[in-house]
Amino acid sequence: MNGNEPHPTRSGGVQLAKPLLTAEQVATLLGIPRSSVYDYARRKHEPIPSLQIGRHRRFVQDDIERWLRRQRAA
């Protein structure tokens, strides 16, 4: 690996084989405004799963996909 490629690392139970997504990327995937992604991530009932890294919020794509399946089933 050359350092620019994602490396599957296990840290605290999080698999980093895929890069973390930004709110902008999640907004594009869901077709909603970026501000809505932040609002959904902060809500108390069924929030979009996210990680707070310092002052940055990041999203794991597999978590987003699971969340969407639960929303669809509801």
N, C-alpha and C positions, 0 to 999 in steps of 0.2 A: 504494500500500500504506500502511496506517495504523500500521505498527510492531508490531501484534499478530498479523499474519498471517505464516506462514512465508514466507521469501523464498528463492527458489532461488539460492544462493550457492555458488561453487566455491572451496573452500579445501583445499589439500592432497589433491585428488582425491576429496573427500567431497562429495556432492551433498546439500544441506540443504533440499530442496524439502519433505520430510516432517520433522516433529519427531522428535527422538531419543526412544526409549522408555526408561522406567525399568524396573528389575527387577520392580517390582510389576505394571507393564503387561504385561511379557513373561510373568510367572507367570500372569496372568489369561488371556492368549492360549493358553498351553500347558496350562492346567489343572493346574499344579504349584505347590508352595509357593515363595515368594520365596527362601527359603534355598537351595532346589535350583537356582534360576537362578544364584545366586552360585557355588554349588559347581560347576556345569557350566561356568561362564565361567572358572573358575580351573583346571580339570583340564588335564592335559598332552595327552591323546589326544582329538582332535576336540572342542575346547571350543566352547561357544556364542560366536560372535564378539561382541566388545564393545569399547568404547572406555573407557579410564580418563581421566577429566577431573578432575584434582586427586584428591580422595578419592571422587569420584562415578563410578559405572560406568553407562554408557549403551549402548543397543543400536540398531542401524539395522535397521528392519523388513525391508528387502530382504535383508540378511545373514542374519537369522533364518529367513526363508523359504527361502533357498538351503541353509542348514544343515539345516533340516527335510527338504528333498528328498533330501539326501545320507544322512540317517539312515534315511529310508524305503527308499532304494535298497539300503542295506547289509544 
